[in-house]
Amino acid sequence: MKALVIETVGVTSFTEIDASKLGPGDVRVSVRHVGICGSDLNTFRGYNPLVTLPRIPGHEIGGEIVEVGESVPAEYKIGRRVIVLPYTSCGQCASCRKGRVNACRYNRTLGVQQDGGLAEEIVLPAEKLILNDTLAPRFLALVEPLSVGFHAASRGRIEAGDRVAVLGCGMIGMGAIIGAVSRGAEVIAIDLSPEKTALAARFGAAHQLNAATDDIPARISELTGDMGVDVALEAVGLPATFVQAIDLAGFCGRVVYVGYAKEAVSYQTQIFNLKELDIMGSRNATLEDFKAVIAYLETIGDAAQELISRVFPFEDADQALPFWHANRDVLKVMIER
């Protein structure tokens, strides 16, 4: 079968690979939609230290069941649509023992530590599939990236009345914005792209700041009565925004890092203590986050189409990463088959 491979930095191509065998408990999925993630783009650009090349990218996957193995529960019928949970968990590490399997020490995400779903089909254990026949097929591939943002909102313990600054309005940041708004927060969306902050407004952000032209600390002070935000959520992954999140958080505020910086970050650490900040990392998403996003998408219907910037047919998938590399203002690039 055909799959797209990132061969070397900046080079993608189609290749023929063997179809995976179907074992007990496994389901064969015909891949219909794959969202291209920022981690895929970083792999393409040579900035993802978690990936070795060549690699089949893709972990934002929606598809249709075409074959089931022995011992698969009866509800996994041929023809049903599915959303893929692209993470693994060992069940034995400290994270898994605490029930936080999304942060498994030995996790191997599809398209990152193992080959992903940008192929004609993929075989996965049934427990890694969420059945869903209500969302439009294209929207199945939106669930995973939005879930990562929802998980970051959960990590921040965001609740009604909180003022939340989201630094970065890419797809993960957009998920955090939507997740925070759904919890009743007043969200301040911050990005270099006016198009992205305008979209954030349409999905509930109360305020939009341009990181290139606005004095962000001054505007945050103005919007919060000089109190700072209750939660600063970083979804960019730059040293400057890592530090800025600390500065924007108010006393006894919370900082959530869902982006990760590719370089060392220097802090004046006394601010951690003086403000008595809660500083948290956020990794992947839980099944509960997936379910919350599915419920949200089912509520908004066709409005979810606004979250998709460009769709490439599968036969043109080799053009998708070069396109995004050249057009960084786009929110979500998707492959459709």
Phi and psi in degrees as a GROMACS rama.xvg file:
@    title "Ramachandran Plot"
@    xaxis  label "Phi"
@    yaxis  label "Psi"
@TYPE xy
-93.6018  140.794  LYS-2
-142.235  153.294  ALA-3
-94.1035  134.619  LEU-4
-125.227  135.684  VAL-5
-83.3164  105.278  ILE-6
-75.3581  -54.8999  GLU-7
-142.474  177.659  THR-8
-57.3305  123.421  VAL-9
79.6113  7.49748  GLY-10
-129.95  120.817  VAL-11
-120.308  151.048  THR-12
-158.127  158.552  SER-13
-83.9227  146.272  PHE-14
-143.542  158.961  THR-15
-93.5638  128.611  GLU-16
-125.78  158.726  ILE-17
-74.0419  142.61  ASP-18
-69.3342  139.572  ALA-19
-71.8031  146.848  SER-20
-75.9647  150.827  LYS-21
-98.0689  115.423  LEU-22
-99.5995  176.928  GLY-23
-58.3396  134.267  PRO-24
82.8779  -1.61672  GLY-25
-94.5308  157.113  ASP-26
-131.571  134.794  VAL-27
-94.2828  126.263  ARG-28
-114.967  127.05  VAL-29
-78.7062  116.629  SER-30
-76.4728  122.612  VAL-31
-104.912  -37.186  ARG-32
-140.184  138.44  HIS-33
-135.743  123.983  VAL-34
-84.6304  140.376  GLY-35
-88.439  126.14  ILE-36
-99.3526  161.616  CYS-37
-58.7131  -31.5629  GLY-38
-67.9318  -35.2676  SER-39
-64.1576  -42.2465  ASP-40
-64.0487  -41.7413  LEU-41
-64.2077  -35.6704  ASN-42
-62.1555  -46.358  THR-43
-59.7656  -36.2875  PHE-44
-87.9235  -4.2818  ARG-45
83.7129  20.5036  GLY-46
-109.851  9.83233  TYR-47
-107.825  102.929  ASN-48
-70.7504  -11.019  PRO-49
-84.6877  -8.38695  LEU-50
-113.114  137.365  VAL-51
-108.642  144.619  THR-52
-103.538  151.039  LEU-53
-74.4628  157.182  PRO-54
-148.569  135.035  ARG-55
-80.9626  118.632  ILE-56
-82.4556  179.031  PRO-57
108.28  109.138  GLY-58
-131.516  2.46082  HIS-59
-101.206  92.6142  GLU-60
-125.92  132.149  ILE-61
-125.034  141.397  GLY-62
-160.45  -164.019  GLY-63
-136.937  135.509  GLU-64
-69.5101  130.09  ILE-65
-120.79  -12.9971  VAL-66
-162.629  144.585  GLU-67
-126.675  145.522  VAL-68
-90.0967  -176.89  GLY-69
-66.5677  149.546  GLU-70
68.9517  14.2463  SER-71
-83.1812  134.206  VAL-72
-53.9201  148.311  PRO-73
-62.0824  -26.0719  ALA-74
-69.9755  -15.5607  GLU-75
-84.363  78.0223  TYR-76
-94.7153  150.401  LYS-77
-58.0219  132.306  ILE-78
99.8532  -14.8756  GLY-79
-76.2651  146.933  ARG-80
-89.1892  150.418  ARG-81
-141.197  153.807  VAL-82
-111.013  137.183  ILE-83
-94.1085  131.662  VAL-84
-88.0855  107.729  LEU-85
-90.3148  9.57493  PRO-86
-105.135  159.037  TYR-87
-114.903  162.872  THR-88
-146.403  138.767  SER-89
-84.1033  -24.3032  CYS-90
82.1665  -6.6357  GLY-91
-120.535  -21.4934  GLN-92
-72.682  173.431  CYS-93
-59.6702  -40.4802  ALA-94
-63.463  -47.6241  SER-95
-63.5546  -39.776  CYS-96
-64.3747  -25.4278  ARG-97
-88.8198  2.231  LYS-98
82.1458  8.99948  GLY-99
-105.23  67.5298  ARG-100
-68.4535  -19.2543  VAL-101
-62.7261  -22.5526  ASN-102
-109.773  27.7844  ALA-103
-51.0766  133.487  CYS-104
-59.2876  -30.6065  ARG-105
-110.546  21.8206  TYR-106
-54.7555  141.388  ASN-107
-129.863  94.0933  ARG-108
-73.531  138.332  THR-109
-56.6558  137.065  LEU-110
81.1654  -4.64156  GLY-111
-119.459  -81.0627  VAL-112
-82.9551  -9.56956  GLN-113
-145.881  163.891  GLN-114
-60.2824  143.719  ASP-115
-101.838  -153.994  GLY-116
-103.346  10.5624  GLY-117
-82.6068  68.0162  LEU-118
-147.62  174.964  ALA-119
-69.299  -29.8787  GLU-120
-155.513  165.364  GLU-121
-147.085  145.724  ILE-122
-109.618  128.766  VAL-123
-141.13  155.219  LEU-124
-61.9696  145.258  PRO-125
-57.0022  -33.306  ALA-126
-70.0622  -8.83811  GLU-127
-95.4369  12.5535  LYS-128
-122.903  135.314  LEU-129
-106.631  119.809  ILE-130
-72.5976  133.799  LEU-131
-158.064  113.747  ASN-132
-110.184  10.5407  ASP-133
-101.739  -37.4341  THR-134
-70.3485  148.33  LEU-135
-58.8748  140.31  ALA-136
-50.8371  -39.7886  PRO-137
-63.1092  -31.3559  ARG-138
-78.6826  -13.8459  PHE-139
-58.783  -34.1059  LEU-140
-80.6607  -3.00177  ALA-141
-87.008  -16.6551  LEU-142
-65.4175  -47.2321  VAL-143
-61.7297  -50.5834  GLU-144
-64.9325  -38.7445  PRO-145
-64.5527  -33.9508  LEU-146
-63.2869  -34.9727  SER-147
-62.5298  -41.3642  VAL-148
-67.6298  -39.5747  GLY-149
-61.099  -38.7742  PHE-150
-65.2717  -38.9333  HIS-151
-62.5621  -39.8355  ALA-152
-62.9771  -38.645  ALA-153
-65.1193  -43.2299  SER-154
-59.3685  -34.8712  ARG-155
-77.8152  -0.333655  GLY-156
52.2125  41.0793  ARG-157
-69.5406  136.189  ILE-158
-139.903  171.718  GLU-159
-55.2794  135.098  ALA-160
92.8424  -14.7899  GLY-161
-67.3564  145.252  ASP-162
-98.0166  125.778  ARG-163
-125.976  126.263  VAL-164
-100.648  125.261  ALA-165
-109.158  115  VAL-166
-92.5328  107.469  LEU-167
106.356  114.772  GLY-168
-111.598  36.5378  CYS-169
-71.031  -167.273  GLY-170
-64.8905  -38.8083  MET-171
-68.7104  -45.2884  ILE-172
-60.0466  -38.2527  GLY-173
-63.9919  -38.5945  MET-174
-63.2362  -39.0741  GLY-175
-66.2618  -39.8151  ALA-176
-61.0603  -49.7391  ILE-177
-63.192  -42.5068  ILE-178
-61.9558  -40.6232  GLY-179
-68.8886  -42.3954  ALA-180
-62.0385  -40.8085  VAL-181
-65.2596  -20.0908  SER-182
-91.4786  1.27068  ARG-183
91.8948  15.6799  GLY-184
-84.472  157.809  ALA-185
-94.5837  113.531  GLU-186
-104.478  135.589  VAL-187
-110.271  113.175  ILE-188
-94.3199  130.351  ALA-189
-126.66  126.212  ILE-190
-161.659  161.747  ASP-191
-75.8418  -22.1656  LEU-192
-96.765  115.669  SER-193
-60.282  -31.5809  PRO-194
-63.9441  -40.89  GLU-195
-71.6199  -39.9372  LYS-196
-69.3044  -32.6384  THR-197
-64.1519  -39.9951  ALA-198
-65.8933  -39.9308  LEU-199
-58.1244  -38.8767  ALA-200
-62.5932  -40.6439  ALA-201
-67.0384  -21.9819  ARG-202
-103.567  19.3335  PHE-203
113.031  -6.80973  GLY-204
-65.5089  128.878  ALA-205
-76.1309  -28.6978  ALA-206
-137.082  148.233  HIS-207
-130.953  125.589  GLN-208
-120.357  141.169  LEU-209
-97.6521  117.595  ASN-210
-66.6837  -18.8662  ALA-211
-85.729  -31.4192  ALA-212
-117.219  -21.8309  THR-213
-91.1588  147.582  ASP-214
-80.852  95.1468  ASP-215
-60.6106  -50.0127  ILE-216
-58.8214  -40.2118  PRO-217
-66.3413  -41.7452  ALA-218
-67.9339  -37.8492  ARG-219
-65.1878  -42.0467  ILE-220
-59.3065  -42.9338  SER-221
-63.4044  -44.9727  GLU-222
-71.931  -21.8771  LEU-223
-112.556  9.70792  THR-224
63.1014  35.5867  GLY-225
66.1275  20.0728  ASP-226
-92.6183  -18.9284  MET-227
77.8022  168.778  GLY-228
-86.023  155.194  VAL-229
-70.832  -36.4106  ASP-230
-137.72  128.495  VAL-231
-111.125  121.164  ALA-232
-115.759  116.987  LEU-233
-96.2359  119.501  GLU-234
-131.14  34.4179  ALA-235
-109.587  -53.8851  VAL-236
92.4918  34.6304  GLY-237
-119.66  146.991  LEU-238
-53.7891  -39.7893  PRO-239
-63.0714  -39.9565  ALA-240
-78.9007  -26.3251  THR-241
-60.5537  -45.6326  PHE-242
-70.1076  -41.4484  VAL-243
-61.0783  -36.1722  GLN-244
-58.7762  -39.4969  ALA-245
-64.6469  -41.2321  ILE-246
-68.0603  -36.0269  ASP-247
-78.0263  -24.9664  LEU-248
-68.2413  137.082  ALA-249
-78.2351  176.226  GLY-250
-60.567  134.908  PHE-251
60.0147  28.6517  CYS-252
-86.7482  -176.802  GLY-253
-127.463  139.962  ARG-254
-122.509  129.606  VAL-255
-121.574  126.287  VAL-256
-105.587  111.484  TYR-257
-109.236  -24.4603  VAL-258
-76.914  165.676  GLY-259
-137.197  134.505  TYR-260
-75.6469  142.238  ALA-261
-89.6894  -2.94141  LYS-262
-129.906  166.859  GLU-263
-64.1061  147.285  ALA-264
-117.031  132.055  VAL-265
-108.088  130.313  SER-266
-122.285  154.126  TYR-267
-89.5181  96.7179  GLN-268
-72.3834  -12.6371  THR-269
-62.6085  -23.0164  GLN-270
-64.4506  -33.3795  ILE-271
-56.3941  -44.9404  PHE-272
-78.0964  -45.0787  ASN-273
-59.987  -40.0167  LEU-274
-86.5351  -10.1332  LYS-275
46.2509  59.9903  GLU-276
-79.2046  148.876  LEU-277
-97.4616  118.53  ASP-278
-115.402  121.634  ILE-279
-130.811  143.993  MET-280
-90.5264  160.464  GLY-281
-139.504  128.71  SER-282
-131.976  129.337  ARG-283
56.2411  -143.492  ASN-284
-158.695  160.785  ALA-285
-101.263  168.243  THR-286
-59.0008  -36.4017  LEU-287
-63.772  -38.2937  GLU-288
-63.7838  -43.3255  ASP-289
-58.3764  -45.6246  PHE-290
-63.6032  -38.8264  LYS-291
-64.8161  -40.321  ALA-292
-67.9052  -42.4308  VAL-293
-57.8413  -45.3583  ILE-294
-61.3781  -40.6304  ALA-295
-64.133  -48.2487  TYR-296
-64.1027  -36.0189  LEU-297
-65.5176  -28.4413  GLU-298
-75.4158  -40.3856  THR-299
-87.8186  -14.5622  ILE-300
60.4566  -131.813  GLY-301
-67.141  -13.4924  ASP-302
-60.1406  -22.3058  ALA-303
-63.2542  -19.6751  ALA-304
-60.3328  -27.2549  GLN-305
-62.3496  -21.2579  GLU-306
-80.7091  -8.91464  LEU-307
-105.029  118.799  ILE-308
-85.8078  -39.9939  SER-309
-154.516  136.696  ARG-310
-117.111  127.824  VAL-311
-107.914  135.895  PHE-312
-65.3294  153.509  PRO-313
-54.2958  -38.0799  PHE-314
-67.2831  -15.2256  GLU-315
-109.602  17.5552  ASP-316
-61.547  -24.8665  ALA-317
-68.2628  -11.72  ASP-318
-91.9089  -10.4419  GLN-319
-69.2671  -50.3648  ALA-320
-66.7916  -43.3567  LEU-321
-58.619  -37.0711  PRO-322
-62.1761  -48.5616  PHE-323
-66.1392  -38.3022  TRP-324
-57.8854  -36.0052  HIS-325
-88.6791  -12.5151  ALA-326
-134.721  75.9244  ASN-327
-72.9384  -11.2744  ARG-328
-77.7857  -10.6391  ASP-329
-70.3237  150.816  VAL-330
-91.0229  -53.8661  LEU-331
-141.005  123.308  LYS-332
-101.789  133.841  VAL-333
-129.939  144.903  MET-334
-103.38  134.428  ILE-335
-126  134.433  GLU-336
